[in-house]
């Protein structure tokens, strides 16, 4: 699997555009009924697979990011949609997972927001990083970041402008 890498023209960190084969959002049509098959109910919750990879990210009221859904997860959400509880939308190309070098990630994020306050009591949130729409998740000690694809260049320019040394 290849990884496309953006190398800044000036100083700063290194951004990696991580591969994403498929991406969806599930948009609820009102309040979801409590069931074993539904996505995480509380905003800010993340459902992860056995390897710790995010499968369903409740990033905003009534909205879940579904990066690279496998067939069983897609079927589970399609069942909810078929029952009239929401819509499963293909958003391939809307969000791009971005990797920041571990040595600069904390400083980059801290320059735009208070991560500890933002993610207090939650694992994921929709954010604006340097005026760029993004979804930020914390799976323990690291970060997972998806940036709106149309803002990748602006985001990379802002990270470069910070000139954070690693």
Secondary structure, DSSP 8 states (H G I E B T S, - for coil): ---EEE--SSSS--EEE---S-EEEEEESSS----TTS---STT-EEE-TTS-EEEEEEETTEEEEET--HHHHHHHHHHHHTTSEEEEE-TTTEEEEEE-HHHHHHHHHTT--HHHHTTT-SEEEEEETTEEEEEE-SSSS-EEEEEGGGHHHHHHHHHHHT---
